[in-house]
Amino acid sequence: MPDLSRETLVNAVLLLLLPAAALTALALGETFYINLVSRIAIVALAGVGLNLALGAGGLVSFGHAAFFGVGGYAAGIAAHHAFDMSLFLGLLPGTVWMPVIWMTALLSAALLALGIGAISLRTRGVYFIMITLAFAQMTYYFAISLTPYGGEDGLPIYLRNQMPGMNTNDPIQFFALVFGVLLLTLWAMSRVTGSRFGAALDMARLNDVRLASSGISPFPVRLTAFVISAMVTALAGALFADLNGFVGPSMLSWHRSGEIMVIVILGGVGRLFGPVAGAILFILLEVLLGGWTDFWQFWLGLVLLGAVLFARGGLLGLLAGRARHD
């Protein structure tokens, strides 16, 4: 079992790194690096979502890009209709207000996850992996068919969505918003995993027969965790679309699912702050290795291989010690 005081210290340092890097970039006038730190926080948020399903629930999902993309399209479509003052489906006006867009993204992802989970969670192992991947690819091709919203070319977002009381066009304020959402989500996830529901989900991963014998059906527990996981990932997708000013089918590609999973594995599966550590490492490797060679994914693969073989607890396992379930 890891030293809790040591792990708490490591977690605090990881969180402080993000605002420290953003404020340093602001002092140097480097807008690019402020946006880079915002990107780290957003992909960490997506990893926090997947980590609930993968780490706590043992659900190896290759379909979370579908939820990430749904969140992105919620932001993009809302901004598109707000820009040209048209109606969505001839009924609903567009909006640039983030609370409305986030709620739309969360509800859309929840409905999609309910449908996918109701089918895929009746399978196990490689079958679950392949079914979630199949649903993600179906969503990907559906996005390509959305010709009113750019189809295969994607949809530019001319208006960055707004949060009341903030200027989200200012990179440092947008980072503060994203970082605040990440902190709130981490706190919420700590409450979920530390609750009776979290204990039931953990038992569903370890021994679902024993859970069922105690009078709790594993299926609703897994489905609830899958839906919550999807909603968090969709929220990250909405923020990602706003950051880039663009949403396209690539957000729903299976490559995106793989990236989110790599982030969780690099940071430490099942560790609350694992996605934060994994996102920092992944984005830094992408930027540093990408500036050195076009084949940076090869070297990233070697790092991932080393993490799987020699650091099963991920980066947090190396820094804070192995957890009991590592």
Number of C-alpha atoms within 10 A of each C-alpha: 10 13 12 12 10 13 19 13 13 17 20 12 11 17 17 11 14 21 19 12 15 24 17 14 19 16 10 10 11 13 15 13 18 24 19 20 25 26 22 25 29 27 28 29 30 34 33 31 31 35 30 27 25 23 23 25 24 19 21 20 24 26 29 34 34 33 34 33 33 32 34 29 29 26 34 31 21 25 27 24 17 20 15 9 12 14 14 14 7 7 8 11 14 21 21 20 17 19 14 15 26 22 15 20 28 25 17 19 29 23 14 20 26 17 14 20 24 15 14 20 19 11 13 13 11 10 13 21 18 18 21 24 21 16 19 25 19 15 22 23 15 14 24 19 14 14 12 9 19 16 16 17 13 21 23 19 21 14 17 22 26 18 15 9 6 12 15 19 14 10 19 21 14 22 25 16 18 23 22 13 18 23 15 12 16 18 12 12 21 14 13 17 19 11 12 11 15 20 15 22 29 20 18 23 19 15 12 18 13 13 19 15 9 9 8 15 15 19 17 14 17 24 24 18 26 27 25 22 26 34 31 27 32 34 30 32 32 29 29 26 26 26 23 13 18 19 29 23 26 17 26 30 23 19 13 19 24 16 17 28 23 21 30 33 28 30 31 31 32 25 24 23 26 28 36 32 26 28 28 23 17 25 18 15 17 16 12 11 17 15 10 10 11 9 10 16 14 12 15 17 12 11 15 19 13 14 20 15 10 11 20 20 26 30 22 28 22 15 15 21 18 19 19 8 11 16
